[in-house]
Amino acid sequence: MENVTTVAHPLVQHKLTLMRDKTTSTKGFRQLLREIATLLCYEVTRDLSLAPIQIETPLMPMQAQVLAGKKLVFAPILRAGMGLIEGMLDLVPSARIAHVGLYRDPDSLTAVEYYFKAPSDLSERLVIVVDPMLATGNTAVAAVERLKEHGASELRYVCLLATPVGLANLHSHHPEVRVWTAAIDEHLNDHGYILPGLGDAGDRLYGTR
């Protein structure tokens, strides 16, 4: 699908399979989510721009490369998106964090906002929106729209699982937003959950199932 990267790395697929297994404990699910987040972060940042600087090694001066521009912003969609943040910060510890509080109304499946807090200079930073599931896409659309209202102009989206319906919804509203996902599952049930999926990621992450 256009603007979608499915991360087929063997470690990502192995860890995703363990997360799908309903017998995986809360502790195991949490640890796997952190690990897979680091791997997904590696992929979504693969093409970041670099700039040369002059340094000295213990043996001689040299010109080396560092990340160009301002630091990244990770924007987890609360609450399940927070489960990915620690693993991503392991890789990019200086990143800023924007919190987007949204929940899905169980009847209408529309996104309802309850909290938002972000750095003031989003327009100058790459913003990576983070949520385990891209199901109907309604929450993703609302999160991206809210970040754009606060100045974000360069956005990417990272999730564990997506659906064709969710991807189409996101891209119909925000066609420039590229998506990285570990897998695309084909179906949604009547309650908007991904099938075969892995259940409610927030409940499995926090032990509230």
C-alpha positions in Angstrom: 0.0 0.0 0.0 1.2 3.5 -0.8 3.0 5.3 2.0 3.0 2.2 4.2 6.1 0.2 5.3 5.5 -3.2 6.8 8.6 -4.1 8.9 9.3 -7.7 8.1 12.4 -8.0 10.2 12.5 -11.5 11.8 12.9 -10.2 15.3 9.9 -7.9 14.8 7.7 -10.8 13.5 8.9 -13.1 16.3 8.1 -10.7 19.0 4.7 -9.8 17.5 3.8 -13.5 17.4 4.6 -13.8 21.1 2.5 -10.7 21.8 -0.5 -12.1 19.9 -0.5 -15.2 22.1 -3.2 -14.9 24.7 -1.1 -16.8 27.2 1.6 -14.2 27.3 1.7 -12.5 30.7 1.3 -8.8 31.4 5.0 -8.6 32.3 5.9 -10.5 29.1 3.6 -8.3 26.9 5.1 -5.1 28.4 8.7 -6.2 27.8 8.0 -7.4 24.3 6.2 -4.1 23.5 9.3 -2.2 24.7 11.6 -4.3 22.6 9.5 -4.2 19.4 9.2 -0.4 19.8 13.0 0.0 19.7 13.1 -2.1 16.5 10.2 -0.1 14.9 11.9 3.2 15.9 15.1 2.1 14.1 13.1 1.6 10.9 11.1 4.9 11.1 14.3 6.9 11.7 16.3 5.2 9.0 16.3 8.2 6.6 16.9 11.0 9.1 19.2 13.8 7.8 22.8 14.0 9.0 25.2 17.0 9.3 29.0 17.0 9.5 30.9 18.1 12.6 34.5 18.2 13.5 35.6 16.0 16.5 38.8 14.4 17.8 39.1 10.7 18.4 41.8 9.5 20.9 44.1 9.2 17.9 43.3 12.1 15.5 40.8 14.8 14.4 38.1 13.8 11.9 34.9 14.9 10.4 31.9 12.8 11.5 28.1 12.8 11.2 25.4 13.7 13.7 21.7 14.1 13.4 20.8 17.4 11.7 18.1 19.9 13.0 16.1 19.8 16.2 15.3 16.7 18.1 12.4 14.4 17.3 9.0 14.5 19.0 7.3 11.2 19.9 3.6 11.6 20.2 2.0 8.6 21.9 -1.8 8.3 21.8 -2.8 7.7 25.4 -3.0 5.3 27.0 -1.6 2.3 25.1 0.8 4.4 23.1 2.8 5.0 26.2 3.8 1.4 26.1 6.0 2.0 23.1 7.7 5.2 24.3 10.3 3.7 26.6 11.6 1.4 23.9 11.8 4.3 21.5 13.5 6.5 24.1 16.1 3.8 24.5 17.1 4.5 21.0 16.5 8.3 20.9 16.8 9.5 24.6 16.8 13.2 23.8 13.5 13.1 21.9 10.6 15.4 23.2 7.3 13.9 24.1 3.8 15.1 23.1 0.8 13.5 24.9 -2.4 13.0 22.9 -5.3 11.8 25.1 -8.0 10.2 23.0 -10.4 7.4 23.6 -12.7 5.6 21.2 -16.4 5.9 22.0 -17.6 2.3 22.2 -20.9 3.0 20.4 -20.0 5.4 17.6 -16.3 4.4 17.4 -15.4 8.1 17.1 -12.4 9.6 18.8 -13.0 11.7 21.9 -10.2 14.0 23.2 -9.6 14.4 26.9 -6.0 15.6 27.1 -3.3 17.3 24.9 0.1 18.6 25.7 2.9 19.2 23.2 6.2 21.2 22.7 5.5 24.7 21.4 7.7 24.3 18.4 6.2 21.3 16.6 6.5 23.1 13.3 10.3 22.8 13.5 10.4 19.1 14.4 9.7 15.7 12.9 6.7 14.3 14.9 6.3 10.5 15.1 2.8 9.5 16.3 2.8 6.3 18.2 -0.1 3.8 19.0 -0.1 0.0 19.0 -3.3 -0.3 16.9 -4.5 1.4 13.7 -8.0 -0.2 13.6 -10.8 2.1 12.2 -8.3 4.9 11.9 -10.6 7.4 13.6 -8.2 8.0 16.5 -5.2 8.3 14.2 -7.0 10.8 12.1 -8.0 12.9 15.2 -4.5 12.7 16.7 -2.8 13.9 13.5 -5.3 16.6 13.0 -4.7 17.9 16.6 -1.0 17.9 16.1 -1.3 19.8 12.8 -3.5 22.4 14.6 -0.5 23.0 16.9 1.9 23.5 14.1 3.2 20.0 13.2 3.9 19.8 9.4 6.1 16.7 9.2 4.5 13.7 10.7 5.0 9.9 10.6 2.9 7.1 12.2 4.1 4.0 13.9 1.9 1.1 15.1 2.1 -2.7 15.7 -1.0 -3.6 13.8 -3.0 -1.9 11.1 -5.9 -2.7 8.9 -6.7 -1.7 5.3 -9.7 0.2 6.5 -7.7 2.2 9.1 -4.9 2.9 6.6 -7.4 4.1 4.0 -9.1 6.3 6.6 -5.9 7.9 7.7 -4.6 8.5 4.2 -7.9 9.9 3.0 -7.5 12.7 5.6 -3.8 13.0 5.8 -2.3 11.4 2.6 1.2 12.7 3.3 1.6 10.8 6.6 3.8 7.7 6.1 3.0 4.7 8.2 5.3 2.0 9.7 3.6 -1.2 11.0 4.7 -4.7 12.0 1.7 -6.3 10.3 -1.6 -5.5 8.4 -4.5 -7.7 9.6 -7.5 -7.9 7.3 -10.6 -7.6 9.5 -12.4 -5.6 12.2 -15.1 -7.1 14.4 -18.4 -5.3 15.3 -16.7 -3.5 18.2 -13.8 -2.2 16.0 -11.2 -4.6 17.2 -8.6 -5.9 14.8 -8.8 -9.6 13.9 -6.9 -11.7 14.5 -5.1 -8.9 16.3 -3.8 -9.2 19.8 -6.7 -8.0 21.9 -6.9 -4.7 23.7 -3.3 -3.5 23.8 -3.9 -1.1 26.7 -5.6 -3.8 28.8 -2.8 -6.3 28.1 -0.2 -3.7 28.8 -1.6 -2.5 32.1 -3.2 -5.7 33.4 -6.8 -4.2 33.2 -8.3 -6.9 31.0 
